[in-house]
Amino acid sequence: MKYMIPLLIVIITGNFFCRKNPTCKTVTITQSGTLCSNWGVKIGTITYPSGNIPDNFKEEGKIACVEYELYEDKRLCVCCGGTWANIKSIK
């Protein structure tokens, strides 16, 4: 029950920001669930690493409204590969 109020605040705040721009999606900024602790965005239950999250948004658990596109990273390194999120705009 004590987690219900903060959860409702996050949902309401995220929906408020995204209402102004319908192409913007509410995501969570995170380092957990990504290779080599890259910063990424959690969209629903899936976390996608991203190489272009601005420094002022790099805060674990921060909610942001993001326009993004997913792409396949074809590089063959330890911290690369897979599906990544290209951030087009972030609020």
C-alpha positions as CSV (number, residue, x, y, z in Angstrom):
1,M,0.0,0.0,0.0
2,K,2.8,2.4,0.8
3,Y,4.1,2.0,-2.8
4,M,0.7,2.8,-4.3
5,I,0.8,6.6,-4.0
6,P,4.3,7.0,-5.5
7,L,3.3,4.6,-8.3
8,L,0.2,6.7,-9.0
9,I,2.2,9.9,-9.1
10,V,4.6,8.4,-11.6
11,I,1.8,7.2,-13.9
12,I,-0.1,10.5,-13.7
13,T,3.0,12.6,-14.3
14,G,4.2,10.4,-17.2
15,N,0.7,10.6,-18.8
16,F,0.6,14.4,-18.4
17,F,4.0,14.9,-20.2
18,C,3.0,12.6,-23.0
19,R,-0.4,14.1,-23.6
20,K,1.2,17.2,-25.1
21,N,3.1,15.2,-27.7
22,P,1.3,12.0,-28.9
23,T,4.5,10.5,-30.4
24,C,6.3,10.7,-27.1
25,K,6.3,7.5,-24.9
26,T,6.8,7.3,-21.2
27,V,9.9,5.3,-20.3
28,T,12.2,4.6,-17.4
29,I,15.9,5.5,-17.6
30,T,18.0,2.7,-16.2
31,Q,21.4,0.9,-16.2
32,S,20.1,-2.4,-14.9
33,G,19.3,-5.0,-17.5
34,T,21.8,-3.7,-20.1
35,L,25.1,-5.1,-21.1
36,C,28.2,-3.6,-19.4
37,S,26.0,-1.2,-17.4
38,N,25.1,1.0,-20.5
39,W,22.4,3.5,-20.0
40,G,19.1,2.5,-21.5
41,V,15.4,2.9,-21.6
42,K,12.9,0.5,-20.1
43,I,9.8,0.3,-22.4
44,G,7.2,-1.9,-20.8
45,T,9.1,-4.9,-19.5
46,I,12.0,-4.7,-22.0
47,T,15.2,-2.6,-21.5
48,Y,17.0,-1.4,-24.6
49,P,20.5,0.1,-24.3
50,S,20.9,3.6,-25.8
51,G,24.1,5.5,-26.7
52,N,22.6,8.9,-26.8
53,I,20.8,9.6,-23.5
54,P,21.8,13.1,-22.4
55,D,23.8,13.3,-19.2
56,N,21.1,15.3,-17.3
57,F,18.7,12.3,-17.8
58,K,21.2,9.6,-16.6
59,E,19.6,8.9,-13.3
60,E,18.4,5.4,-12.2
61,G,14.6,5.2,-12.3
62,K,14.0,8.6,-13.9
63,I,10.8,8.8,-15.8
64,A,11.0,10.6,-19.2
65,C,8.9,11.2,-22.2
66,V,10.9,10.0,-25.2
67,E,10.6,9.8,-29.0
68,Y,12.7,6.9,-30.1
69,E,13.3,4.3,-32.8
70,L,14.6,0.8,-32.2
71,Y,17.4,-0.6,-34.4
72,E,19.6,-3.6,-34.6
73,D,23.3,-3.0,-33.6
74,K,25.4,-5.3,-35.8
75,R,28.7,-4.6,-34.0
76,L,30.5,-7.7,-32.5
77,C,31.9,-6.6,-29.2
78,V,31.2,-7.6,-25.6
79,C,29.0,-4.6,-24.8
80,C,27.4,-4.3,-28.2
81,G,24.9,-6.1,-30.4
82,G,21.1,-6.7,-30.2
83,T,18.3,-4.2,-30.3
84,W,19.2,-0.6,-29.2
85,A,17.0,2.5,-28.8
86,N,18.0,5.7,-30.8
87,I,16.6,8.6,-28.8
88,K,15.3,11.3,-31.1
89,S,14.0,13.6,-28.3
90,I,13.6,13.4,-24.6
91,K,11.7,15.5,-22.0
